[in-house]
Amino acid sequence: MVHILVVEDEPSLRQLLVNNLGFEGYSVDAVEDGIPALAAHQSRRADLIILDLMLPAMDGFQVLAALRQRKDPVPVLMLTARGEEADRVKGLSIGADDYLVKPFSVLELSARIKAILRRTQPQAPAQVLRSGPFRFDLPALEAFRDGSLVDMTPREFRLLEILITHAGRTHSRNELLSLAWEPDARPTPRTVDVHVANLRKKLGEDDLGRPYIATVGGEGYRWTLGVEAERPLEP
């Protein structure tokens, strides 16, 4: 399992990142400053570090410089409210793998993490899942039914990805809101209902006329089919 270390001093954003990454299937540790970040990475090596720039005691530039001075190649994605070109250039020149300016979309963050991991872990199998008549290519944000592409928006795919990667589990509307939308988007539970309705239309129904996304007792939604990873072809 890919292990990610989150270094962020804002408690609400730190918890949001932990929740989203956990639901993405990553193992996650989180700390609030640079010194405990280096200690946490030394104690349990991360496959990727999400590093805030503005930290109270030891800032992100100093953490990144310390890692690279040790010849540590761990991938680092920098998060910051400072979007000036000079800061981006400095971070990348020190050795950051990518740079994302706040406020950011959880969809973009997820895509950037996957892109970094594809570059740095080329031996990892593709994240392709099969479920009934469906094939889901998670990095490409594509869904196919019986070989035909299902047209959907990135937000719809994000919502679907949460459901299929936790098949059989009921997700409340508020939980889906926190995982699939940014905090400043101000969506409502009705927003989830609308997106699920659109997904149901696009995905179709099973042989008995039932939707693949079930409504569970007014509590939320769940994916009804089993899901398994696609096996790579034998060489």
DAZILIN-V137221 format. One record per backbone hydrogen bond with DSSP energy under -1.0 kcal/mol. CO is the residue of the C=O (numbers start at 0). NH is the residue of the N-H. If there is no record, write none. Layout:
BEGIN
co,nh
CO,NH
CO,NH
END
This chain:
BEGIN
co,nh
1,26
2,46
2,47
3,28
4,49
5,30
6,51
9,13
10,14
11,15
12,16
13,17
14,18
15,19
16,20
17,21
18,22
19,23
20,25
21,24
26,3
28,5
30,7
32,36
33,37
34,38
35,39
36,40
37,41
38,42
39,43
47,4
48,76
49,6
50,78
52,54
52,59
58,62
59,63
60,64
61,65
62,66
63,67
64,68
65,69
66,71
67,70
74,48
75,96
75,97
76,50
77,99
78,52
79,101
83,87
84,88
85,89
86,90
87,91
88,92
89,93
90,94
90,95
97,77
99,79
104,108
105,109
106,110
107,111
108,112
109,113
110,114
111,115
112,116
113,117
114,118
115,119
116,120
120,123
125,127
126,137
127,229
128,135
129,227
130,133
132,145
133,130
134,143
135,128
136,141
141,136
142,149
143,134
144,147
147,144
152,156
153,157
154,158
155,159
156,160
157,161
158,162
159,163
160,164
163,166
165,168
170,220
171,175
172,176
173,177
174,178
175,179
176,180
181,184
187,190
187,191
188,192
189,193
190,194
191,195
192,196
193,197
194,198
195,199
196,200
197,201
198,202
199,203
205,208
209,205
211,223
213,221
215,218
219,215
220,170
221,213
222,167
227,129
END
